[in-house]
Amino acid sequence: MRSGLRHYVNNWEKELNIPLLEKSADKPLVEYVKEAFKSLEILKPIKIKGFEYTEKASEIDINNYVFRRDKKKKRKDRFGIKSIGDDRVGRLTVHIELVLPEINPKTKCQEYKVHPISKSILIPLQDENGYYVIKGKKYYIIYQMVEKSIYNVGNRISLKSLMPVDVRRVPKTIIDINDAEYKVPLYTVVVVNRTIPAILFYMSKGIKYTLDYLNLDGIIEFKDKLPGLKNMGYLYFQLSNSCYMQVDRVAFNKHTFVKSVVAGLIHISSNRVNLNNLNDKSYWIKKLANPANYEKGLTVLKYFDRLVDVTTSNILKIPEYYKGGSYSVIKWVMQHFNDLRLKDNNDINNKRLRCNETISALLTTKFSERLKRVISLGEKATADNYLEIFRYPGDILIQQMQSSGILRYDDEVNDMSIWSKLKETTKGPHAMGEKNSNGVGIKVRDIHPSMLGNIDIIVCGNSDPGTSRTLSPFAKIQGLHFDASTEPSDFYYKISKEMHEKYKQKGEISIMVEFDNPSDFYKYISELDKFNNENVSISGTSREGHYDVVLGRTIDMDDSSKPQTINLAKKKYNENGEVEEEEGESDNG
């Protein structure tokens, strides 16, 4: 019998989720730290020029990065302290440039001075078994379960990032020129503890940019007076005595997002609005502040720009088209608000795991506090204020890890330590119960049906099994996601098809991007956007029509000094699908 054991086949062995045990799906900690530094570039004076990273112990002296505060002592009582602890760390050196205006004392003129900075930070290293060695002791970090993208509360959708992003929906009633009433949503964003209409942030770049960026060009237009013969295909709303808004009736009735933009434009408009100041950026920037003030409005814009950091953009399961920062992410939320509101916050398929990202979140929080101080100063911020962002001890990450409680001391003495690698919690940085674990709701503490098969419900706490648990070694997890599918993001794809059909019925020619599904559509649109500038407007629809857009690259994409050239080839097909005529043109950007 013993001789036959080696031939025994365990069918469950192939079901083991080895990447989950080894945490191989997680990125190295140093990559998350780099993203945290890149998030500082939301302040225009800060430019990250590059990184240098080494794990060679012979090149790293920990004593150079440990800051100590000693009480004043007489010289004879002073003595040096040298750390000799067995720490396994790497060193990341960040090269930064601060470009700040200064007054030349001789010429009394304003000049820009470059302040080069090189700052190093120690990065804890994991061994082959996933343990950190800090001050000679072995620690490990457990998984943290957080939202896959967003969570919803009432009429609010929130996204955890550098700062919490809250998009709220407020009901509003608007009236057209025929006195017809429409109940529509108005989206707002919480910035600097103030609730501001989301449309104002886009209007800070003018109405032309707003409509183009929100994919509503051709759907909403503006007139200085009403046409004598009104087109029944449009709705008309009065903004002022000299400005009227013309909206495509079909798009307005079909899409909630179109209604919300119309409601937003009416909400922020006064009787002073006309066709000229619709494109006046300063006019709308002033309105961001209360009371209206241009400088304070710019400060609010800076806060808005820093809402979404690099790490958050990267982990979101949305097309690259929507990953351009705060403006893009909030546009995605507003365009798909109804679909996102249907999500069950407690469903495990709407969650993801993170490990090294949890550590970098501690650094991001510190940066956020320092950024807030600089932004609040506005134009009064000096070089010392900016330099204060980078005045931190080299071992700040290790200090934060030890004080936050995310580390677990390795006190395992048996050979079943494998289970410690599967421990998971919903508590921790940027999560519910971060400040007070007693505030976690009963629904979160309970077991959700979707956890079956993913969570070992036998190995969990008695009082709050929904917050501290053990993952099943057979969990079907894709990378760090329980469900790696893309979030709802088909608005632009659908409305582009509709607009193409509209132009087709009117006998107008439109160039379209030929793809049958949203995924390929957004990939191509993102590629085209790299070539977009003020003189070239690019849009797309699905595969139904007679024209293709063919993009020819004639430059090195990495060399911004060379002019960019777009080659557009129009192809017209007959009824048999054969090319009738072909013409090419190029636009130099």
Summary of the structure (lengths in Angstrom):
residues: 589
radius of gyration: 28.3
end to end distance: 77.8
largest distance: 98.1
contacts: 1649
relative contact order: 0.12
helix: 34%
strand: 25%
